[in-house]
Amino acid sequence: MGKSIRSIGAGLKAAGRSLVTPATRFRVGGVPLVCPLCAHDEFDRRSMLMNTTGMSFFGMDWLNKSACALVCRKCSRIELFADTPDERS
């Protein structure tokens, strides 16, 4: 039983990691994006569901819009964007 639970946990962690893109640099409105907290310029990109109380009340969270979440690789600050910023090299 213990091995099964550990295996399930390991699988869930791997699935979570697969949803994260490699560290990337981004540009927003033509300006290179840097973290406002630590000035680092590498971020992990994730999609984040923007829950609303109305949809949650009716159990229809899946109808909510999603946002692009960029997580700073250095300090873990999260920045949200309605549209995905452009990647830069």
Solvent accessible surface area in square Angstrom, and as a share of the most:
residue,aa,sasa,rsa
1,M,184,0.82
2,G,36,0.35
3,K,157,0.67
4,S,62,0.40
5,I,104,0.53
6,R,164,0.60
7,S,73,0.47
8,I,110,0.56
9,G,29,0.28
10,A,61,0.48
11,G,40,0.39
12,L,124,0.62
13,K,139,0.59
14,A,47,0.36
15,A,54,0.42
16,G,36,0.34
17,R,157,0.57
18,S,88,0.57
19,L,142,0.70
20,V,40,0.23
21,T,40,0.23
22,P,107,0.67
23,A,34,0.26
24,T,26,0.15
25,R,89,0.32
26,F,0,0.00
27,R,86,0.32
28,V,54,0.31
29,G,81,0.78
30,G,53,0.51
31,V,96,0.55
32,P,62,0.39
33,L,27,0.13
34,V,75,0.43
35,C,2,0.01
36,P,90,0.56
37,L,123,0.61
38,C,38,0.23
39,A,75,0.58
40,H,52,0.23
41,D,35,0.18
42,E,49,0.22
43,F,1,0.00
44,D,14,0.07
45,R,61,0.22
46,R,105,0.38
47,S,93,0.60
48,M,75,0.34
49,L,84,0.42
50,M,81,0.36
51,N,98,0.50
52,T,72,0.42
53,T,125,0.73
54,G,40,0.39
55,M,68,0.30
56,S,49,0.32
57,F,165,0.69
58,F,143,0.59
59,G,56,0.54
60,M,73,0.33
61,D,48,0.25
62,W,184,0.64
63,L,76,0.38
64,N,17,0.09
65,K,170,0.72
66,S,65,0.42
67,A,12,0.09
68,C,9,0.05
69,A,2,0.02
70,L,0,0.00
71,V,17,0.09
72,C,3,0.02
73,R,128,0.47
74,K,138,0.59
75,C,46,0.28
76,S,75,0.48
77,R,101,0.37
78,I,88,0.45
79,E,36,0.16
80,L,83,0.41
81,F,42,0.18
82,A,96,0.75
83,D,117,0.61
84,T,77,0.45
85,P,14,0.09
86,D,100,0.52
87,E,100,0.45
88,R,49,0.18
89,S,142,0.92
